[in-house]
Amino acid sequence: MIFDKSAENLKGRFKLGIRKSKEETIVVGGGREQWMQNMVSILTNNGFKKVDANAATMRVTGDYHKATTYGGIEAILTPVGDSQTQIQLIATANVDNVYALFTSPTQKILDKVMNAIH
């Protein structure tokens, strides 16, 4: 069998890259349903695309694609008592580019969301 290594054959096959994840957890005042809506607004207003909220699993996800940062975030909402919500944020981003040497793309995504929450 002969393998053709031309650029045309490889085009589109290696879109993902080396990805790393980082997570943070915070507890905020308010119910899960309220924070589900808040998280959709936060992601949408901060440049995230393909924002999706799943009420059954209480998860909100969004993609973040800017010039030097390519990744996304997932927020998992869990009730804490009657009036608080725990938000587990999991950011995943490509780290196989030169810009990742100077600043963590996963931390950049987390910071963007954390600053909007506070």
Residue, then its C-alpha position, 0 to 999 in steps of 0.5 A: m500500500i502506498f501512502d500519499k503524504s500530500a498536503e491535500n490528503l492531510k488537509g483537515r485531518f489534524k484540526l485539534g492540536i495539543r490541548k490542556s485543561k484547567e478548572e476552578t470551582i466557586v460558590v455563588g449566591g442564587g439558585r441553579e436555574q438563575w445561574m444557568q441563565n446568567m452563565v449563558s449571558i456571561l459566555t455570550n457577552n464575552g465572545f464565546k460562540k456555540v453557547d449551549a445550555n443543557a437544563a437536564t445536566m445543568r451544564v453550559t458550554g461555549d467555544y472561544h476562538k480568538a487570534t491566539t486562543y482556541g478552546g472552550i469552557e464548560a460550567i457545571l452547576t450544582p446546588v449548595g443548600d437552598s440559596q447557593t450554587q457551586i459552579q465548576l468551570i473547566a477550560t480547555a485550550n490548544v497549547d501547541n502554538v508560540y503564544a502559549l509560551f507567554t500566557s496560558p490560554t486555559q487561564k485566559i479563558l478562565d479569567k475571562v469568565m471569572n471576571a464576568i461572574h464577579 
